[in-house]
Amino acid sequence: MNILFLCTANLHRSRSAEDYFRSLESEHVFQSAGLSEKYCAKYGSRLCTIELLNWAEKIYVMEPQHIARITEHVGESYLEKIEILHIDDIYQYMQPELVAKLTSSPHLQFLSI
């Protein structure tokens, strides 16, 4: 399965999720990106594209505002692929508390080893 993790700037949350699950899982393909053109440009991180949204079979966003941002730019056609993880932007890359939130999310249980 192609799995896409999205957050605001693709610095901490979505990148951590991509890297963590990629290190454990070989049967799925993981990518991550940010949804803010401003912050992705500022930090040189990857910005989400329609191509990435089309590539993904499952999309995980960190906050409800991320769904709003997607629908604002591309409509509602991707909503059936999206799950909200409810992880606030308070963590650093691979912070143990962030990894714990990811591994304890009921939406990601099929990925945890």
Summary of the structure (lengths in Angstrom):
residues: 113
radius of gyration: 12.8
end to end distance: 16.1
largest distance: 35.3
contacts: 348
relative contact order: 0.23
helix: 45%
strand: 18%
